[in-house]
Amino acid sequence: MVRSITRLTAVLAIVTATGTHAGEFDAQLTAYLDSNVRAWATAPIIIDAIKAQNAHTSGYDQARIDELDLAWRAQVGQADSPLIAPMLASPVSEYLREQSAASGGQVTEIILMDAQGLNVAVSEVTSDYWQGDEEKHSHTYGMGPDAIHFGEIEFDESTQRYQVQISFTINDPETGTPIGAMTVGVDGEAFM
């Protein structure tokens, strides 16, 4: 516990004193994405899950998206969570947790999103269901097949850690067209 507090204090001091921004580490983040994430991020289980959800959610209007997002938010931390529980129990979410565990603590969370920006699978419970109004989706899926977006190094309430989010477009391997996006939260200390 003392070691964790000391480590957190050190990270806080670096972030506060230097004004650390993820932009200072773009080359490192890109290298991490290319060498540690892309190989598993386009596995058939990922592609198939996004395509299946896109077929289901493509007709959702903003009112339906807002309704689902409100329901998700209300279920966070509750024993009865009919929207969250099945997603967490899905084979795709289990696959994401396996990838996170295989990172040896470097990956703090993974969010897989459909074309609407709705969660398809998550390694951990997210604070909301709709990511479509956030840069992790609008600056990736919304920008096209090769888009990558790096967030700032900041404290994440979901994971209770300093992290940087690496987000990128997921493409259909057959056509090359965007079908969704993925966000991988990476321990911020690894890049400071």
Secondary structure as a PSIPRED ss2 file (coil, helix, strand):
# PSIPRED VFORMAT (PSIPRED V4.0)

   1 M C   1.000  0.000  0.000
   2 V H   0.000  1.000  0.000
   3 R H   0.000  1.000  0.000
   4 S H   0.000  1.000  0.000
   5 I H   0.000  1.000  0.000
   6 T H   0.000  1.000  0.000
   7 R H   0.000  1.000  0.000
   8 L H   0.000  1.000  0.000
   9 T H   0.000  1.000  0.000
  10 A H   0.000  1.000  0.000
  11 V H   0.000  1.000  0.000
  12 L H   0.000  1.000  0.000
  13 A H   0.000  1.000  0.000
  14 I H   0.000  1.000  0.000
  15 V H   0.000  1.000  0.000
  16 T H   0.000  1.000  0.000
  17 A H   0.000  1.000  0.000
  18 T H   0.000  1.000  0.000
  19 G C   1.000  0.000  0.000
  20 T C   1.000  0.000  0.000
  21 H C   1.000  0.000  0.000
  22 A H   0.000  1.000  0.000
  23 G H   0.000  1.000  0.000
  24 E H   0.000  1.000  0.000
  25 F H   0.000  1.000  0.000
  26 D H   0.000  1.000  0.000
  27 A H   0.000  1.000  0.000
  28 Q H   0.000  1.000  0.000
  29 L H   0.000  1.000  0.000
  30 T H   0.000  1.000  0.000
  31 A H   0.000  1.000  0.000
  32 Y H   0.000  1.000  0.000
  33 L H   0.000  1.000  0.000
  34 D H   0.000  1.000  0.000
  35 S H   0.000  1.000  0.000
  36 N H   0.000  1.000  0.000
  37 V H   0.000  1.000  0.000
  38 R H   0.000  1.000  0.000
  39 A H   0.000  1.000  0.000
  40 W H   0.000  1.000  0.000
  41 A H   0.000  1.000  0.000
  42 T C   1.000  0.000  0.000
  43 A C   1.000  0.000  0.000
  44 P H   0.000  1.000  0.000
  45 I H   0.000  1.000  0.000
  46 I H   0.000  1.000  0.000
  47 I H   0.000  1.000  0.000
  48 D H   0.000  1.000  0.000
  49 A H   0.000  1.000  0.000
  50 I H   0.000  1.000  0.000
  51 K H   0.000  1.000  0.000
  52 A H   0.000  1.000  0.000
  53 Q H   0.000  1.000  0.000
  54 N H   0.000  1.000  0.000
  55 A H   0.000  1.000  0.000
  56 H H   0.000  1.000  0.000
  57 T H   0.000  1.000  0.000
  58 S C   1.000  0.000  0.000
  59 G C   1.000  0.000  0.000
  60 Y C   1.000  0.000  0.000
  61 D C   1.000  0.000  0.000
  62 Q H   0.000  1.000  0.000
  63 A H   0.000  1.000  0.000
  64 R H   0.000  1.000  0.000
  65 I H   0.000  1.000  0.000
  66 D H   0.000  1.000  0.000
  67 E H   0.000  1.000  0.000
  68 L H   0.000  1.000  0.000
  69 D H   0.000  1.000  0.000
  70 L H   0.000  1.000  0.000
  71 A H   0.000  1.000  0.000
  72 W H   0.000  1.000  0.000
  73 R H   0.000  1.000  0.000
  74 A H   0.000  1.000  0.000
  75 Q H   0.000  1.000  0.000
  76 V C   1.000  0.000  0.000
  77 G C   1.000  0.000  0.000
  78 Q C   1.000  0.000  0.000
  79 A C   1.000  0.000  0.000
  80 D C   1.000  0.000  0.000
  81 S C   1.000  0.000  0.000
  82 P C   1.000  0.000  0.000
  83 L C   1.000  0.000  0.000
  84 I H   0.000  1.000  0.000
  85 A H   0.000  1.000  0.000
  86 P H   0.000  1.000  0.000
  87 M H   0.000  1.000  0.000
  88 L H   0.000  1.000  0.000
  89 A C   1.000  0.000  0.000
  90 S C   1.000  0.000  0.000
  91 P H   0.000  1.000  0.000
  92 V H   0.000  1.000  0.000
  93 S H   0.000  1.000  0.000
  94 E H   0.000  1.000  0.000
  95 Y H   0.000  1.000  0.000
  96 L H   0.000  1.000  0.000
  97 R H   0.000  1.000  0.000
  98 E H   0.000  1.000  0.000
  99 Q H   0.000  1.000  0.000
 100 S H   0.000  1.000  0.000
 101 A H   0.000  1.000  0.000
 102 A H   0.000  1.000  0.000
 103 S C   1.000  0.000  0.000
 104 G C   1.000  0.000  0.000
 105 G C   1.000  0.000  0.000
 106 Q C   1.000  0.000  0.000
 107 V E   0.000  0.000  1.000
 108 T E   0.000  0.000  1.000
 109 E E   0.000  0.000  1.000
 110 I E   0.000  0.000  1.000
 111 I E   0.000  0.000  1.000
 112 L E   0.000  0.000  1.000
 113 M E   0.000  0.000  1.000
 114 D C   1.000  0.000  0.000
 115 A C   1.000  0.000  0.000
 116 Q C   1.000  0.000  0.000
 117 G C   1.000  0.000  0.000
 118 L E   0.000  0.000  1.000
 119 N E   0.000  0.000  1.000
 120 V E   0.000  0.000  1.000
 121 A E   0.000  0.000  1.000
 122 V E   0.000  0.000  1.000
 123 S C   1.000  0.000  0.000
 124 E C   1.000  0.000  0.000
 125 V C   1.000  0.000  0.000
 126 T C   1.000  0.000  0.000
 127 S C   1.000  0.000  0.000
 128 D C   1.000  0.000  0.000
 129 Y C   1.000  0.000  0.000
 130 W E   0.000  0.000  1.000
 131 Q C   1.000  0.000  0.000
 132 G C   1.000  0.000  0.000
 133 D C   1.000  0.000  0.000
 134 E C   1.000  0.000  0.000
 135 E H   0.000  1.000  0.000
 136 K H   0.000  1.000  0.000
 137 H H   0.000  1.000  0.000
 138 S H   0.000  1.000  0.000
 139 H C   1.000  0.000  0.000
 140 T C   1.000  0.000  0.000
 141 Y H   0.000  1.000  0.000
 142 G H   0.000  1.000  0.000
 143 M H   0.000  1.000  0.000
 144 G C   1.000  0.000  0.000
 145 P C   1.000  0.000  0.000
 146 D C   1.000  0.000  0.000
 147 A C   1.000  0.000  0.000
 148 I E   0.000  0.000  1.000
 149 H E   0.000  0.000  1.000
 150 F E   0.000  0.000  1.000
 151 G C   1.000  0.000  0.000
 152 E C   1.000  0.000  0.000
 153 I C   1.000  0.000  0.000
 154 E E   0.000  0.000  1.000
 155 F E   0.000  0.000  1.000
 156 D E   0.000  0.000  1.000
 157 E C   1.000  0.000  0.000
 158 S C   1.000  0.000  0.000
 159 T C   1.000  0.000  0.000
 160 Q C   1.000  0.000  0.000
 161 R E   0.000  0.000  1.000
 162 Y E   0.000  0.000  1.000
 163 Q E   0.000  0.000  1.000
 164 V E   0.000  0.000  1.000
 165 Q E   0.000  0.000  1.000
 166 I E   0.000  0.000  1.000
 167 S E   0.000  0.000  1.000
 168 F E   0.000  0.000  1.000
 169 T E   0.000  0.000  1.000
 170 I E   0.000  0.000  1.000
 171 N E   0.000  0.000  1.000
 172 D C   1.000  0.000  0.000
 173 P C   1.000  0.000  0.000
 174 E C   1.000  0.000  0.000
 175 T C   1.000  0.000  0.000
 176 G C   1.000  0.000  0.000
 177 T C   1.000  0.000  0.000
 178 P E   0.000  0.000  1.000
 179 I E   0.000  0.000  1.000
 180 G E   0.000  0.000  1.000
 181 A E   0.000  0.000  1.000
 182 M E   0.000  0.000  1.000
 183 T E   0.000  0.000  1.000
 184 V E   0.000  0.000  1.000
 185 G E   0.000  0.000  1.000
 186 V E   0.000  0.000  1.000
 187 D E   0.000  0.000  1.000
 188 G H   0.000  1.000  0.000
 189 E H   0.000  1.000  0.000
 190 A H   0.000  1.000  0.000
 191 F H   0.000  1.000  0.000
 192 M C   1.000  0.000  0.000
